[in-house]
Amino acid sequence: MGGEGKPIRPVGGVPMVLRVLGAVIAAAPRVVVGPPELAPFLPTGVVLTRERPPGGGPAAAAAAGIAALPRAGGLIALLAADLPLLTAAAVDQLSRAATRPEVDGAVFVDTDGKPQWLCGVWRDEPLRQRMSTLGDPDGVPVRRLFAGLRVDLILPRPAGASGAGMAPWFDCDTEDDLRLAEERMR
């Protein structure tokens, strides 16, 4: 399902990129990294930028997005554009964890214990410092972007808890994933 149109694929009738932007509605500025074809789908005020080279991968996209943000010393939500189940409450949970002085950021961990690097919130300065030491991010595995940073790994809610089954880190990489996200939305 790859390709540049993936973020505009709808889940529950709403393009995935708009669902993700809705989860960070209070953030300013909001930046989306992607092709110019996304521009007509983005709300007014959202900055669109592009990774170098185009298609350079998630680490290159993260670098482009961070470069488009002013140095504010606050928090940066680093989120994939294909997270249709992400909510503001989930981003708030990550933000609370990321403000603890002993960590540089927080990411969700899926039910297999794998960190979901593109569903996290990071303190601005440590993330920028890491980016400056990474070198050229083209083709770099995204997990290397976060090497050396102190990360709070947020575990999923136990089965049966409120909101269980609505994994905020669930990304849509295939048509089957889109169908499953639609089912979970219902």
C-alpha positions in Angstrom: 0.0 0.0 0.0 3.1 2.2 -0.1 3.2 5.3 -2.1 2.7 9.0 -1.6 -1.1 8.7 -1.3 -1.2 6.6 1.8 -1.7 9.4 4.4 -4.9 10.6 2.5 -6.5 7.1 2.6 -9.6 7.4 4.7 -10.5 5.5 7.8 -14.0 6.2 9.1 -14.4 8.6 6.2 -11.5 10.8 7.3 -8.0 10.8 5.8 -5.4 9.3 8.1 -3.2 12.4 8.1 -6.2 14.5 9.3 -6.8 12.0 12.1 -3.2 12.4 13.3 -3.4 16.2 13.0 -6.6 16.1 15.0 -4.7 14.3 17.8 -2.4 17.3 18.1 -4.9 20.0 17.3 -3.5 22.2 20.1 0.1 22.0 18.9 1.6 25.0 17.1 3.0 24.8 14.6 2.0 21.6 13.1 4.2 20.2 10.4 3.6 17.4 7.9 6.4 15.8 5.9 5.3 14.6 2.5 4.8 15.3 -1.2 3.2 18.5 -2.5 0.1 16.4 -3.4 -0.8 16.4 0.3 -1.3 20.2 0.4 -5.0 20.3 -0.7 -5.8 17.9 2.2 -4.1 19.9 5.0 -5.9 22.4 7.2 -4.9 26.1 7.0 -1.8 26.8 9.0 -0.3 23.3 8.7 3.3 23.5 7.3 4.1 21.0 4.6 7.7 20.2 4.0 9.6 17.4 2.2 12.4 15.0 3.3 15.7 15.0 1.4 15.9 13.1 -0.8 12.2 12.4 -1.4 11.5 8.9 -0.2 14.6 9.0 2.1 12.7 7.1 4.8 11.3 7.9 8.3 14.6 9.3 9.7 14.9 11.7 6.8 11.3 12.7 7.2 11.8 13.2 11.0 14.9 15.4 10.2 12.9 17.5 7.7 10.0 17.9 10.1 12.2 18.9 13.1 14.1 21.4 10.9 10.8 23.1 10.0 10.0 23.7 13.7 11.3 26.7 15.6 13.6 25.9 18.6 11.1 26.3 21.4 12.5 24.1 24.1 9.2 22.3 24.6 8.0 19.0 23.3 7.9 17.6 19.8 5.3 14.9 18.8 6.9 12.7 16.2 4.1 10.8 14.6 3.6 8.7 11.5 0.8 10.0 9.2 -0.9 6.6 9.0 -2.0 6.2 12.7 -5.8 6.4 12.3 -6.5 5.3 15.9 -4.3 8.0 17.5 -6.2 10.2 19.9 -5.4 13.4 21.8 -5.6 11.5 25.0 -2.8 9.1 23.8 -0.6 12.1 22.8 -1.3 13.6 26.2 -0.2 10.4 27.9 3.0 10.5 25.9 3.5 14.2 26.7 3.2 13.7 30.4 5.7 10.9 30.3 8.2 12.9 28.2 8.2 15.8 30.6 9.8 13.7 33.4 13.4 15.0 33.9 15.0 11.5 33.7 13.8 10.9 30.1 14.2 12.5 26.7 11.0 11.2 25.3 8.3 8.6 25.4 6.9 6.1 22.9 4.3 3.5 22.9 5.3 -0.2 23.0 3.1 -2.6 21.0 1.7 -5.8 22.5 4.9 -7.6 21.2 7.1 -5.2 23.2 8.4 -3.4 20.2 8.8 0.4 20.5 6.7 2.3 18.1 9.3 5.0 17.3 6.9 7.0 15.1 4.3 7.3 17.8 6.2 9.4 20.4 6.7 12.7 22.1 10.2 14.1 22.7 11.9 16.9 24.5 13.1 19.4 21.9 16.7 19.9 22.7 17.8 16.2 23.3 16.1 15.3 20.0 17.8 18.1 18.1 21.1 17.2 19.6 20.7 13.6 18.5 19.7 14.7 15.0 22.9 16.8 14.8 25.1 13.8 15.6 23.2 11.3 13.3 24.7 12.6 10.0 22.8 12.2 6.8 19.5 10.6 7.7 18.8 9.3 4.2 18.0 5.6 4.5 18.9 5.4 8.2 16.7 3.0 10.2 14.4 5.1 12.4 15.5 3.2 15.5 19.0 4.6 15.0 17.6 8.1 15.3 16.8 7.5 18.9 19.9 5.6 19.9 21.4 7.0 23.1 18.2 8.9 24.1 16.6 8.1 27.4 13.1 6.7 26.4 10.1 6.0 28.5 8.4 3.0 26.9 4.7 3.2 27.5 3.1 -0.2 27.7 -0.3 -0.9 26.3 -3.4 -0.9 28.5 -4.3 -4.3 29.8 -7.1 -6.2 28.0 -10.5 -5.1 29.1 -9.3 -1.6 30.2 -11.1 1.4 28.9 -10.0 2.0 25.3 -8.5 -1.5 24.9 -8.4 -2.5 21.3 -7.9 1.0 20.1 -4.1 0.9 19.9 -2.9 4.4 19.2 0.2 3.1 17.5 -1.6 1.0 15.0 -0.4 2.0 11.6 -1.9 1.1 8.2 0.6 -0.5 5.9 -1.7 -2.8 4.0 -5.3 -3.0 2.7 -5.9 -5.5 5.5 -4.7 -2.9 8.1 -7.1 -0.4 6.6 -10.0 -2.9 7.0 -9.0 -3.7 10.6 -8.8 0.1 11.4 -12.3 0.5 10.0 -13.5 -2.3 12.2 -11.9 -0.9 15.3 -13.4 2.5 14.5 -16.9 0.9 14.7 
